[in-house]
């Protein structure tokens, strides 16, 4: 049975009247939820005493919100009192009114997956992701990050996608100006293939449905998207500002395309070509219930993109740790790093780095699209090589090597690799390779198998380590860089310690007291200092810039 959803355009502070109208409709139709597209509140720069009084009444609970209602950022800042309330109440303004955030993935209790990108494109910050969750601006990086959500039932953006009217016969209001489209929003819609994409403008516009190309996993399905832009409430042209529909998140794409359906007008922007991790799940505290839900005694499934602490769509993500975002993956410094800023004398930062795919998937092999799977693996390897090049530059005497490792399991949360410098002499003497093999033997794990350094593992579930060192000196060509990769197959027949890689390296580096990341937590100021030092060192090797 489908969920009944009601969507309204920009409210601009007129929420008492809007909520009253929605309440009347809700009494007759019993909607599951409501979504506000555009600005819910009046522009603080132009608001008066009447607007302030409405905000007060809303915050005090004097204005009833009839059903769970979600809103995001429009074109104006939020009132400061609303920001203060959101900061202290986990995104809840009052009963039934929830803030979706600037870039968010959320699944409702009925299984409807919402993805929201709030605000307009930031003309000042052109790279990376936004750090302030309440300003009405986003970056191309924010839009790119949400592509890791993989899919959506409903996509909400404050700006139109580029080329959305291409191939359409649907007209816009006479005399109205078509909103400027944004390529990163078009890329986001093309990647997520939502059933509905809602936006806002000064007029109402509903495009003919358009279909997306079949995927590798579902070659007979052509997902259909309906793009709808709502006018603001109370607009003088009496354009449509409210839209209701029923959606069954479990239903498959239609067997026959709806009448009037066109090909998709969207196309991905051209990507730069890329040459040919896992921490313990318990490391983070994941929310396991929706608004109004009760904790369950049953084992919870792995978190989705909105709750995953490796997904950029999670509003609680520690964005100050992010150092680089490319097309398919990004870099972040490790929270609670194994090394410190003094572990490696030639460095002034820990250099414990995570390489994380944008796509939310437990393993690289489980990324749905073959092309994305290939490009993600290639780009993560490219990051790995770039980090090694950075070490060679900072230690020109060849004294620093590196170890990269990952835990790949179908029952995991979000695939990633960890990178850590190591003394090159430990690599050249074979001590790093031996340490992993001996520790595996001590734990009665299967034997490590040698695999190609640049190739992908043939085993779906595995622990893998890459061991590298540069030439010992410019003259010692006989000792050209060492590149060794080992893979250990994982199965249900034994319990694998997700901290295995960190534990082995802690012993090698004499850092046993730092084996547990929780014992190595830093202040945010210290984390930001390490991030700044790393970014300065990595700048010349960062291909995402």
N, C-alpha and C positions, 0 to 999 in steps of 0.2 A: 504494500500500500504506500502511495506516494506522500511526500511532505508538502503541505501547502505553505507557500512562501509569499510574502508581500514585500515589495521594494519601493522605496520612495526616493525622489530626487533631493536636491539640496534644500534644506529646511531653513537655513539662514536665521536661526533664532526663533522661528515661529513654531516651536515644538509643542506648546500647549494645544494649539489648534490641530496640528498634525496628529498628535497622539490621540486626541479625541475622535478624529475621523477614523484612524486606524482601529480604535477600540470598537467603534460602531460596526466596522466591517468584520472585525474579529469575532464579535458576538454572533454573527450570522454564518461565518465560514470556518471558524476554529483553525486559525493559521498556526503553523509550528514555530515560525520565527519571522522577524522583520529585519530588513537591512536598509540602512540609510546610505545613499550614495552621494557624495559631496559634503558640503558643510552642514553640520547639525546646528552649530552655534553661530551667532552673529559675529561679524568681524570685530574683535575687541577695539580696533582703532577707530571704528565708527559707531560703536554701541553706546547707548545712553542708559538712563536710570531704569527704564522699562526692561531693557535686556538684562541688566544686572539683577533686577527683581525676579525675572523668570529663572535665571541661573540659581538664585537663592532658593526659590521654591522647588526646583528640581532636586537640588542637593539635599534639601530637608525632607524630601519625600512627599511634598504637597501636590506634585503633579504625577499622576499615575501613568506608568508605562505598562500597557495592557498585556504584553507578551514579550518573551526574550527578543531583544532588539540589539543589533550590532551596528556600529558606525566606525568609520575610519577618518582619516584626514582629508580635507578638501583643499581649498586654496587659501584659507585664512588660518591664523594661529588659533589654538584653543584658548579659552579664558584661563587665566592663571589659577583661579580657584578650582577649575575642573582638572587642570594638570596636577594640582596638589592632591586632590581627591584620588585621582587615578594612581598616583605614586604610592599612596598609602593603602589602597584597597585592591591591589592586583587587577587593575583594569575595569573595575565596576564603579560606575558613576552613582547609580542608585539601583533599587530593585528592578531587575529585568533590562537594565541598560548597560551594555558592555562595549568597551573600546577594542576594536580589532587590532590596533597598532598600525605602524607604518608599512611593515612587510610581515605578513602573518599567514600561516596555514592553520586552519581550525576545522575539526570534524565535530559536528553536532551529535547529540545523543541519538538522533535518528539516522546517523551515518552520512549526512550531507557534508561534503568537503568544500569549505570556503577558502579561497586564496585572495588576499587583499593587498594592493599596493596603493598606499595613500599619498596624497600631496602631488605637487607638480615637479617637473624635472629641475633639479638644482643647477643653476647656471654658473655657480662658483665652485662647488665641489664636483669635479668631473670624473673622479676615479674613486674606487673603494665603495664601502657601504656607509650609510648615514650613522652617525654615533648618537644623535639626539632623536629619541623616539617620538617627540611631540611637535617638532617643527614641521610645517606643511611643505616640505621639500624631500624628494628622493633622488637617488642617483641611478645611472644605468646599472651600477653594481647591485643596487637593491633589487631591480627588476631581474637581473641575471641570476641573483641568488635564489629567487622564488622559483626559477625553472627546476631547481632540485626537488620541488614538491611532486614532480612527475605527472600529476593529473589534478583536475579540479572539476567539481560539479558546477560551482559558481565562481567566476572570477570578477572581482570588483576593482576598478581603477578609476582614478580621478581624471585621467587624460585618455584620449582616444588612441587607438593603435594606428600607425601609419598605413595608408593605402586601404583603409577599411571600406571605402566606397568604390573601390576598383571593381568593375564588373557588376555593379549594382544599379538597378533601375529605380530604387527607392529615393525619393527626392527629400530635400531638407526644406524647412520653412522658407517661403519666399522672402527675400531681403535679409535673411540670416546669414551669418558668416560661419563657414565650416570650421570647427576647432582644429588647431594644428595637431597633427598626429605625431606619435613618438615611436621610433623604430624599436626601442627596447621593450615597449609594451606589446608591439606586434609580435616580436620574438617570443615574449612570454605567453601570449595567447596561442601561438602556433605550437609551442612546446607542451603546454598543459592540455590543449584541446578541450576546453570547458564546454559544458552543455549550454551554459548561459554566461555571457560577458556583459556586465552592466557598467556604464560610465555615466557621466553627467555633462550637460552643456546648457546653453540658454534656451534650447528648443528640445522637442522630442524627436528622436530618430530611431527607427527600427529597420535594420537591414534585413534583406532576405537571408534565410539560414544558409550557411556555407559548410561544406564538408571538407574533412582533412584526409590526406592520403592514408591508406591502410598501413598498419605497423607490421613489423616482422612477426610479432606474437599473434596478431589477429589479422591475417591477410584478407579476410573476407568482410572486415568491418570498416566502415568509413564514418568516424565520429562526426557529429553535426554540432555546430556552434550557432547560437543566436545572439547577435550583438544588439544591445538596446541601450540607448542613451536617453535619460530622463531629464525633463525640464525641471526647473526649481518650483517649489510650492508657491502658489500665489502669483505666478508669472502673468503679465498683462495680456499675452497672446492666448492665454488659456490652453497652452500646450499640456500634453499629458505628463503628469508628475508622479503617477503611482501605477504600479504594475503588479499583478498577482498571477501566480502560476503554480502548477503542481509538478513535483519532481520526485522520481523514484531513483535513488542513488544506486540501487541494485540492478536496474534494468539495463539491458544491452543496447548498443546503438541500433537505430531503426533498420530493419531489413531492407526497406525501400525508402529512398530519400524523400523527404517531404516535398510537396509540389512547390516549384519555384526555387528550389535549392541551387546554389551556384558553387563553383569551385572556390577554394579558399583564396581570398585576396592577399593573404599574408605570406611573407617569405622571410626566412632568417637573413639577417645581415651577414655579409661575407665575413667568415672567421679567418683569423690568421692561421696559417698551416702549422701544425706541430710535427716535429720529426717523429720519422718512424722511431694493521693499526688497531691495531685496535687496542684502546684502553679498556679497562674493565667496565662493564655496564653499570656496576655499582659506584663508579667514580662520580656519577652525577645523580642528583635527586630529580626524578622525572615525575611530573604530575600524572595521576592516573584516573582522574575523574573529570567530568564536564561540570558546567555550572549547575549547582543544585544536586549533584550526584553524591552518592555515598561510597566510601571506600569498599572495595570488594576483597573478600578473603581469598578469592580464586587468583591464580597467577595471572598477572596482567600481560598482555601482548607487548612486544617491543614498541616504543613510542613512535608516532608518526612525525613528519617533518616539523609540525608546529611545536612539538615537545622535545625533539631531538637536539641535544646540545652541540651537534656538529652541523646542523642545518642553519643556513643563514636566514631562513624564514622564521626561525624561533626568536620572538622579541626579547627573550631573556638571554640571548647569546652574548657572551663577553666580547663585544666587537673591538674593544681596545687591544685585544691580543692579535687581531688579524694584521698580517703584514703584506699580503699580496693576493689579488684575485685575478685569475686568468679566465679563459673561456669555459673550462670544464671543471676546474679545481681551484683550491686556494691554499695559502700557507697561513699558519698561526703558530705563535710561540706556545709551548706547553705550559699548562697550569701545573704548578708544583713540579718544576723541571728536575730531572735527575742531576744534571750538572749545575754549576754556579758560574758567576762571572769571573771566578778565580781558578776554576778547574783547568782551563787551558790558558796558559800565560800569554799566548799571542793574541788571544781574543779578550774582549772586555764585556762579554755577554755569554749566557749559558749555551746558546745555539742548539737547544733541544727544540726541534721543529716538527710540527705535524703537517702532512700533505693530505688534504681532504677533498674528495670529489664533491661537486655541487649537488649531484644527484643523490637522493636519499635511497640507498640500497645497502644491504648487509655485506655484499661482496661486489667486486667489479664484474664478476661473471653474471650477476643477477640484474645488472642495469638493463632495462627493457630493450632499448634500441641498439642494434648492432653497431651503427655508426658512432653513437654516443659512447658505447662501451669501448670501442677502439680508440677514439680520440681522447677519452678520459685517461685510459691507461698510458697512452703516449705522452699526454701532457704531464701526468704525475711523474713519469720517468724524466721528462724534460726538467721539471722542478728539481728532481733528485740530482741530475747532472749539474744544474746551475748551482746548487748548494755545494757540491763537490768542487766546482770551479772557484767558488768564493773562498773555500778553505785553502785551495792551492795558491790563491792570490794573497791571502793573509799570512800564510806560512810558506813562503817561496822556497824554503829549505826542504820541503817535503816532509815535515815532521807531523802533519795531521792527516789522518785518514778519516773514514766515516763508516758507520753502521746504520743501515736502514732496515726496519722490520715491520711486518704486518701480521695480523691475525685475521684470516678470512674464514668466516663461518656463516652458513646459511641462516642460522638462528641468531645472528648478531644484530647490531643496531645500525651502524653506519660505517662503511668501509673507510679505512684511512691507513696511512703509513707514518711511522715515526723515524726521525733522522737525528743522529747524534754524532758529533766528532769523537774520534778515538786516536790515541797515539799511533802513528803509522808504524812504529817499530813493533807494536803488538800484532799488527796485521802481518807484517813481513815475516815475523817469527812463527806465524801460524797459531798464535795464542788465542786469537779471537775465535777462529773456527773451532779450535779444540775446546774452548770454554763452552760453546753452545752444544757441541756433541757430548761432552762429559756430563753437563747438567741434564741433558735429555736422557742419557743413560741412567743417571742417578734417580730420575723420576720414573724410570721404566716406560718412557715414551718410545714410539717407533724410531727407527734410525733416520737420520737426515739423509737426503738424497741430493746430489749435485744437479743443478738445473742451469739453463742459460741465464746469464746475467741480465740480458735485455728482454728475454722472452717471458711469456706468461706461463704460469703453472698449469699443468694438465689436471691437477687434483683440485676439486671444487673447494673442499674444506682443508685448510692448511695453515701452518705457521711458516713464514718465509723470512729469510734474512739475506741482505745484500752487504757484502764486506768489501771495502774499497780502500786502496791507498795509492798515492801518486808515485812517480819515480822517486827514488831516494835522493837523487841529485841530477842536475842537468847532464852530468857526464856518464851517469850509470844507466846507459840505455838498456843494459841487460836486465835491469830491474824496472822495466816499464810498469805502468800502473797495474796493480793487482785488482782483479774484479772476480770475486767469488760469490756465488749465490747458492744457498741451501734451502731445501723445502722439507718440512716435516708434515706428513699427512695426519689429519685429525679425524677422529671418529667417536661414536658414542661409547666405544668400548673402554675409554679411559677419560678421566677428568683432567682437562688441560687448564693450567694456570695462565690466565690472561696477562699476568704481569711477568711471564717467563722472560721475555726479552729484556725488560728493565732490570730484572733480578740478576741475569747473567752479566749485564754491563755494569751494574752497581758493584759486583764482586771484582770485575776486571779493573775498575777505576778506583777501588778502595773507598767506595761510597755506600757501603752497606747500610749505614744509618739513613740514607736517602732512598731506600728501596720503595717505601710507601710514599706515593705522591702527596698524601694528606699531611705528611710530616715536613713537606717542603713548600707549603703555601707561602706566598709573598703578599705584601700589601699591594694595592693597585698602583701606587706611585712607583714601587720597585718594578712591577710588571711593565708599566709604561716606559720606564727607563730602559729596560732590556729590549723592548720592542723598538724603541728609537735607535738604540745602538745597532741592533740587527739590521734594521731597514737601511741605515747608512752604509753598512758593510755590504749589503746585498744589492744595493741600488744598481750597480754596474752590471749585474747578472740577472736582474728581474725583467724577463721578457714580456710581462703583462703591462708594463708601463707604456 
